[in-house]
């Protein structure tokens, strides 16, 4: 009999308990032994809960109970989660978490403690909610060297962009609807500024490339500067604007990584990912492009990933050799001004001909776009692939004769 | 040191050896021990191969070598693969295979021998080529009850349909190009008649619902009756025609299963899957719809799945408790005339008004479609959801006043 403790009885925590008891019988069959949740840690009281006898407010009760072999942390944030997780691992208990902030900030350290103590530290639910992605990368695509990984990793911003694209709605209005539907927080910064997506691409990159990438070293832009005018140009170009987190292997043992709105051609499997759905593309040297799609958030999808990790932790009571990465001084992260991509650029000018001549001089041949409501003084075009540094320098030169209204990188997935 | 034997040095076999030695170092790290291929079984001679010392023509050399703990069967077909796999398992060796025909025909028996001998029988490469799908279902989505599974499981037919849809090419011409590109065999029956897709949906359904589904009990149609006229109606309807294998949980502990061309609305993640790509949608009760996309065939993608299974077999030297299903008398497969779906129906009539009245009488309210080259005497429409039996009966009634030219089921994924 494996005894489990669930830390936190919020949305994901209560979903975890619900999914666990609903499918307990089949989970026990898969785990090969009987399972039960012994404790639920929450500071609040739940006097009417069918599980009221399991609640405790004292983490030490769990920590000091040798019967508890798997601790499931679904509180979120760093404090007190980090201490709870670290102490649990050090006490020889396996830990399962949905906490992307914690894994992105402390993953290397926690994985190393797990290894030392020969227990598991699993976090399938931290990226892509109910989409299997962490385990497929480390236990299904292991015959590949991963060259690149990219994804729509945040459901809130994807919902907002979908509203802008499909319904021609402005950013502010779309955000308001997302808030009304409960998809966006009252303070939406972590979502709309790309912070959440950044944590997730850090986890995916750390796993794919074997060295920890810390969020503060990742170039991160949100979607607040995307306008309906950009969306209209993309319609005629045959592309969608998506908030993408991406990381790619470069030469010299370096990687490039970033989070930003990107132009994705309609042929891409990522272009058709709408509403709150997420999708992650993994480019392996043997298998080519593989894409994983599903609900990136929500009570039951996330709980389903957490519960699956609980079963894995029970089944494999010793540490996972393949789910691990090393700490790193971050020097393998290539400076973002060397990031290469094509670019979509939109500008206003009093003199179309002069600006076109300047654009040709500094960008070379570009592909001009048109859109249905295009103002007479506006130009939009797609450049060749260039480094970030060169694009910025070129934009500066163009800015003498025109006002740059917008710029979005074009990615080829 | 784990010693491996590879049975068959064709496309997948040589790819397996190539991927293995290319990434050997990282595979050993993940497996936790050193690995080598000791034997390659093939009846042909490969005097110039760098691995020429490993070749043998005698399976018994492998069977009787206690050093060999993992046998990798990539010959295909039932004979002699079935005997090789069965004997290997009975000798206490784990087996990894890409052989969908074998798993669909003998999976329950082979899994039961593996269980009895406490060894592994893995077959990730048998469905979806390089797409991780078998392990994600049994080791990532285990917290779900799977309600439905559906996929584009055959790259050859998807390539042909893509050519018809994108380039307005007829079936025969598209097939010829597929053959020229090496995507279709000279005898294309197994692909175009749905036999290959049927084996794959049998494997997925057996795994998802826990009881073996044998191919001969699955309603199977190919794509030879799909016409360009159908494709044109779908363009105005906003849908694509795809060869789908699908299985769904029904009441009374039954399942429905079938392989046939189906109308898939453009919003579906399956509609945008083009060329030789495959995609599999899994509908779980907790996680909702999850879709896995990638290359469904090809030397390196398939080899990548085989090699990943080899590593798993070494890492988990005891049998997998979650990858298994029971044999079955097939009575849980609901007769296909009770299968429910909406239908697209196309017909020719001398008297549009009379036929419309008959259609209304037997189908109720239907949605009429139009297309760019629609002949004056042709009608096409979408029905409500009905059972197969009722659709056939209704078509018979309509056939008194019109000629049924085509009929394709409409699926809602």
Interface residues (C-beta under 8 A of the other chain):
Chain A: X19 X20 X23 X26 X27 X29 X30 X31 X32 X124 X129 X130 X131 X132 X135 X136 X138 X139 X140 X141 X142 X143 X144 X145 X267 X269 X272 X273 X274 X284 X286 X287 X288 X289 X290 X291 X292 X293 X294 X295 X298 X300 X301 X303 X304 X305 X306 X307 X308 X311 X312 X315 X316 X321 X322
Chain B: X19 X20 X23 X26 X27 X29 X30 X31 X32 X124 X129 X130 X131 X132 X135 X136 X138 X139 X140 X141 X142 X143 X144 X145 X267 X269 X272 X273 X274 X284 X286 X287 X288 X289 X290 X291 X292 X293 X294 X295 X298 X300 X301 X303 X304 X305 X306 X307 X308 X311 X312 X315 X316 X321 X322
